[in-house]
Structure formats: C-alpha cells, structure tokens
C-alpha cells in the first residue's frame, strides 16, 4: 500500500514527477546552452558570461543522487541559467528585452543587466538558504542575515572577477563589464543583488520550507 504524503499523492508518484521534471530541465538547459553559443554577438564575452553555468551544473549533476535539491531550487537555477545565456548570447547591453524597456520607459541605457543582478540575489538566496538549513545549525533568527550576507559576498566576488578580467584584457572586456558609461554600475549591481536576496526570502521562504519538509528535512 502506498503512503500518502502530500495532497493525496504517493511517495512513488512524487518521486516520478520530481525526476521527470529535473531531467527535462537538464535537457532543456543543455539545448539552450548550445543554441546560445551559435550566433553569439561576441564569443569571448559569451564564454565569460556562462562560466557560472559551467561551474554549477556539473556539480549539481554529480551530486544529484547524494544531495538532491528541492524542485523549487532546480526551477530557479534553470531560470537563472536562461537569464545568463540570453545575456551571453547578445551581450547585456544589446539584449532586445533591455532595448524594448529602454524605448518604452525612456531609460538611458539597456537595463537587462539590472534584471541579471536582481536574479543574482533572488536565486542564490534560495540556494544558500537550502544549504544552510540542511547542513548548519544557526541561532534562531540568524538565517535571514546569513543568507543575505552570502548573496552580497557572492555579488562582491563577481564584481572583483569583472575588475580582474578588465585589468587583464583591457578594452577587450568592455562588453563583459557592460557598464554602459554608468559610473555607479558596480554599486547598482550589488544593491539590486541585495534587494533580490531580501525579496526572495520574504516571498519564497515559506514555500521553500514546505519543499524541504517533503524531502524529509527538519525545518
């Protein structure tokens, strides 16, 4: 007899849905990754922009059985990968969505990178939250601060990486930096990451806890 665990669904059915979803997301990500490379405006910038995907996805695949993540987190990682691949394909200052926003709202620059940096806080916040809740025991009330701090540290590290590439390659890295003449670009990037991390925890925290509970993790 099957044990009903969530909304009348059995463990077997939930596991089948889980693995089907993750497999489909993986294949879709690989397909989009290949497509994003062909016809990329700047192949060198494309490579620099997709480095996070080249690092994170092999780790996720390798640890899938030993450290399975929540479905929510897998979906968010996929969304983040899509955002990165779009920016990599066009370069951030030329993404059509940003050009559309520029024309509609009268922006002086292509703000697609602002979306990317908001996502840089919104999505890693759930990643950090999941790792902390599963591996660490924190004093009550400290989780929110720890997650937010990790996201800001990640954002700062990325800005330092951009600076290093700029020093190393000079003007060749202009498309990768994507400042578009904004002297406050670095500050805006980190601020939007901060806002994304805060909103993510407030909006998705309860849902994330429920999904962790379904994996048998005490919350």
C-alpha positions as CSV (number, residue, x, y, z in Angstrom):
1,X,0.0,0.0,0.0
2,X,1.3,3.4,-0.9
3,X,1.8,6.0,1.8
4,X,0.1,9.3,1.1
5,X,2.4,12.2,1.8
6,X,1.2,15.3,0.0
7,X,-2.2,16.3,-1.2
8,X,-3.1,12.6,-1.5
9,X,-0.2,11.7,-3.8
10,X,2.0,8.7,-3.1
11,X,5.8,8.8,-2.5
12,X,6.2,6.9,-5.8
13,X,4.2,9.4,-7.8
14,X,6.0,12.4,-6.2
15,X,9.4,10.9,-6.9
16,X,8.5,10.1,-10.5
17,X,7.3,13.7,-11.1
18,X,10.5,15.0,-9.4
19,X,12.9,13.1,-11.6
20,X,10.9,13.7,-14.8
21,X,10.9,17.5,-14.1
22,X,14.6,17.6,-13.3
23,X,15.6,15.5,-16.4
24,X,13.5,17.8,-18.6
25,X,15.1,20.9,-17.1
26,X,18.5,19.5,-17.6
27,X,18.0,18.6,-21.3
28,X,16.3,22.0,-21.9
29,X,19.3,23.8,-20.3
30,X,21.8,21.9,-22.4
31,X,19.8,22.6,-25.6
32,X,19.6,26.3,-24.8
33,X,23.2,26.4,-23.8
34,X,24.2,25.1,-27.3
35,X,21.8,27.5,-29.1
36,X,23.1,30.5,-27.1
37,X,26.7,29.8,-28.4
38,X,25.7,29.8,-32.1
39,X,25.5,33.3,-33.5
40,X,26.6,34.9,-30.2
41,X,27.5,38.6,-30.8
42,X,30.8,38.2,-29.0
43,X,32.0,34.6,-28.5
44,X,34.7,35.7,-26.0
45,X,32.1,37.5,-23.9
46,X,29.7,34.6,-24.2
47,X,32.3,32.3,-22.6
48,X,33.0,34.7,-19.7
49,X,29.2,35.1,-19.1
50,X,28.4,31.4,-19.0
51,X,31.3,30.5,-16.5
52,X,28.8,30.2,-13.6
53,X,26.8,27.6,-15.6
54,X,29.9,25.7,-16.5
55,X,30.8,25.5,-12.8
56,X,27.4,25.0,-11.1
57,X,25.7,22.5,-13.5
58,X,28.4,19.8,-13.4
59,X,28.3,20.0,-9.6
60,X,24.5,19.7,-9.5
61,X,24.6,16.7,-11.8
62,X,27.4,15.0,-9.9
63,X,25.7,15.4,-6.5
64,X,22.1,14.8,-7.7
65,X,21.8,11.4,-6.0
66,X,23.8,12.2,-2.9
67,X,22.4,15.7,-2.3
68,X,19.1,16.2,-4.1
69,X,17.9,19.7,-4.1
70,X,14.2,20.9,-3.9
71,X,12.2,21.2,-7.1
72,X,11.8,24.9,-6.3
73,X,15.6,25.4,-6.3
74,X,16.1,23.4,-9.5
75,X,13.5,25.6,-11.3
76,X,15.1,28.7,-10.0
77,X,18.6,27.6,-11.2
78,X,17.1,26.9,-14.6
79,X,15.6,30.4,-14.8
80,X,18.9,31.9,-13.7
81,X,20.8,29.9,-16.4
82,X,18.4,31.2,-19.0
83,X,18.9,34.8,-17.9
84,X,22.7,34.3,-18.1
85,X,22.5,32.6,-21.5
86,X,20.4,35.4,-23.0
87,X,22.9,38.0,-21.7
88,X,25.8,35.9,-23.0
89,X,24.3,35.5,-26.5
90,X,23.6,39.1,-27.2
91,X,25.9,40.8,-24.6
92,X,24.0,42.5,-21.9
93,X,24.0,45.9,-23.4
94,X,22.3,44.6,-26.6
95,X,19.6,42.3,-25.3
96,X,16.4,43.0,-27.1
97,X,14.3,43.0,-23.9
98,X,16.5,45.7,-22.5
99,X,16.2,47.7,-25.7
100,X,12.5,47.4,-25.5
101,X,12.4,48.7,-21.9
102,X,14.8,51.5,-22.9
103,X,12.4,52.7,-25.6
104,X,9.2,52.2,-23.6
105,X,10.4,53.7,-20.3
106,X,12.9,56.2,-21.6
107,X,15.9,54.6,-20.0
108,X,19.3,56.0,-21.0
109,X,20.9,52.5,-21.1
110,X,20.0,48.9,-21.7
111,X,18.9,47.7,-18.2
112,X,18.8,44.0,-18.9
113,X,21.9,43.6,-16.7
114,X,19.8,45.1,-13.8
115,X,17.5,42.1,-14.2
116,X,20.5,39.8,-14.1
117,X,21.9,41.3,-10.9
118,X,18.5,41.2,-9.2
119,X,18.4,37.5,-10.1
120,X,21.9,37.2,-8.8
121,X,20.5,37.8,-5.3
122,X,17.0,36.4,-5.7
123,X,18.0,32.9,-6.8
124,X,21.3,32.3,-4.9
125,X,19.4,33.3,-1.8
126,X,17.3,30.1,-2.0
127,X,20.4,28.1,-2.9
128,X,22.2,29.5,0.2
129,X,19.1,29.0,2.3
130,X,18.8,25.4,1.3
131,X,22.5,24.6,2.1
132,X,22.4,26.3,5.4
133,X,19.2,24.7,6.6
134,X,20.4,21.3,5.6
135,X,24.0,21.5,6.8
136,X,24.2,24.1,9.6
137,X,22.5,24.8,12.9
138,X,22.1,28.5,13.4
139,X,20.7,30.5,16.3
140,X,17.1,31.4,15.8
141,X,16.7,34.5,13.6
142,X,20.1,34.4,12.0
143,X,19.2,32.6,8.8
144,X,17.9,35.7,7.0
145,X,21.1,37.6,7.8
146,X,23.4,34.8,6.9
147,X,21.7,34.2,3.5
148,X,21.7,37.9,2.7
149,X,25.4,38.2,3.6
150,X,26.3,35.3,1.4
151,X,24.5,36.8,-1.6
152,X,26.2,40.1,-1.1
153,X,29.6,38.3,-0.8
154,X,28.9,36.5,-4.0
155,X,28.0,39.7,-5.7
156,X,31.1,41.4,-4.5
157,X,33.2,38.4,-5.6
158,X,31.7,38.7,-9.1
159,X,32.4,42.4,-9.3
160,X,36.0,41.7,-8.3
161,X,36.1,39.0,-11.1
162,X,34.9,41.6,-13.6
163,X,37.6,44.0,-12.4
164,X,40.3,41.3,-12.7
165,X,39.2,40.5,-16.3
166,X,39.1,44.2,-17.1
167,X,42.7,44.7,-15.8
168,X,43.8,41.6,-17.7
169,X,42.2,42.2,-21.0
170,X,41.7,46.0,-21.2
171,X,39.1,47.3,-23.7
172,X,38.5,43.7,-24.9
173,X,36.5,43.2,-21.7
174,X,34.2,46.2,-22.2
175,X,31.3,44.1,-23.3
176,X,31.7,41.8,-20.4
177,X,31.8,44.7,-17.9
178,X,28.7,46.2,-19.5
179,X,28.8,49.5,-17.5
180,X,27.5,51.4,-20.5
181,X,29.0,54.6,-19.1
182,X,27.4,54.3,-15.7
183,X,29.9,55.3,-13.0
184,X,27.7,53.7,-10.3
185,X,27.2,50.4,-12.2
186,X,29.0,48.3,-9.5
187,X,27.0,49.9,-6.7
188,X,23.7,49.3,-8.6
189,X,24.7,45.7,-9.2
190,X,25.3,45.0,-5.6
191,X,22.2,47.0,-4.4
192,X,20.0,45.0,-6.8
193,X,21.5,41.8,-5.6
194,X,20.7,42.8,-2.0
195,X,17.1,43.7,-2.9
196,X,16.7,40.4,-4.8
197,X,18.1,38.3,-1.8
198,X,15.7,40.1,0.6
199,X,12.6,39.7,-1.6
200,X,13.4,36.1,-2.4
201,X,13.4,35.1,1.3
202,X,10.3,37.0,2.1
203,X,8.3,35.7,-0.9
204,X,9.6,32.2,-1.3
205,X,10.7,31.3,2.3
206,X,7.5,29.5,3.3
207,X,7.2,27.6,0.0
208,X,10.9,26.6,0.3
209,X,10.3,25.3,3.8
210,X,7.4,23.1,2.6
211,X,9.5,21.6,-0.1
212,X,12.3,20.9,2.3
213,X,9.8,19.2,4.5
214,X,8.8,17.0,1.6
215,X,12.4,15.8,1.3
216,X,12.2,14.8,5.0
217,X,14.4,17.7,6.2
218,X,13.5,19.2,9.6
219,X,12.8,23.0,9.3
